[in-house]
Amino acid sequence: MARHSVEPDRVFREFRYAPHGGTFHDGRTHFEWGNIKTLVTGRIHKGAKTINVTTDAAHIYHLDRLKKPRREEIERSHSLKTGAISGSLSSSKADVLIIDNEGKPFFISFKEIEGQAKLGQLSAETTYGAATLAGGIDDLDAGALPIPTSFDHRSTSLSADSFARISSKDQKLAYFKRNYASEWNTYVDKRSSEAASQLREFAKVLCTDRESFIEFVGTTFAGSLRDSPDFFIVIGDELIQLRAVLNELRSQRWHVTTSDASTPKKHAILLTVCDATTTYTLTRIEQSFEGSRSRVSQTKGIVYHFQQHPRAGLNYKKLLLDLR
């Protein structure tokens, strides 16, 4: 952000003076940011290079941890699509918003070129064309379980503080996990087995239906902006327009394949993309049941994790860079 300013050193100072959020105008560009304390103390450095999205930035917003009401105000003030930057974590993927002097938006998602950068996760039921993943625990009606109308933490495996901080549903599940352990373990095993079957079917659909695959890739990277020509991914010094990548992946020269990557403890699949010469692993999708143990306060149920795989080499970052 700072390198787009006519006074980059001043912007860096403003970041450090107001790490929990602030604004600054350098006479040409308005800067705004939320809580960037971890960036200020960890990774801000003056050697950062400028990503040349536009030379005439009128507004630059660092979106991470800007409050939702403020994001909604920004959408209205710049006539952006509703939810473009104010939606849920699964639908709003931009880290930085740049508005140029003509009012054109640039939505930027940053991926570090080194190290692991997870693509995301989901638990709520989500559909990508003809493919669906449904995680969570919504199939279990806590109100129908044999649970007393009144109980406290002593009837669970939680401390008083942990018990007080969770929802009524999680309190009931904490009671059930401790007092009906056998029934609970049976449910977890059954739900995990169903999720494993669903994940295999999900991968099969993505391999055979190209538009479902394109929707999965686009939604995973860009959320509700998957079809926008203004959504970009930055990896290192490279600026990648996602829509151009998706158009390339529609080509019949690309084939989508899957393989099992399960371990004794977790079920997982690899989703790969290949042409005549090169195979890229787009992601490793790992399924887990989170909150199964009685001492875990929040019971999330099935969660699907979209992971970078392998750590280095022909992973999703290399695919994006080669297709840019």
Secondary structure, 3 states (H helix, E strand, C coil): CHHHCCCHHHHHHHHHHCCCCEEEECCCCEEEECCCHHHHHHCCCCCCCCCCCCCCEEEEEECCCCCHHHHHHHHHHCCCCCCCCCCCCCCCCCCEEEEECCCCEEEEEEECCCCCCCCEEECCCEEECCEEECCECCCCCHHHCCCCCCCCHHHCCCCHHHHHHCCHHHHHHHHHHHHCHHHHHHHHHHHHHHHHHHHHHHHHHHHHCHHHHHHHHHHHHHHHHCCCCCEEEEECCEEEEHHHHHHHHCCCCCEEEEEECCCCCCEEEEEEEECCCCEEEEEEEEEEEECCCCCCCCCCEEEEEEECCCCCCCCHHHHHHHHC
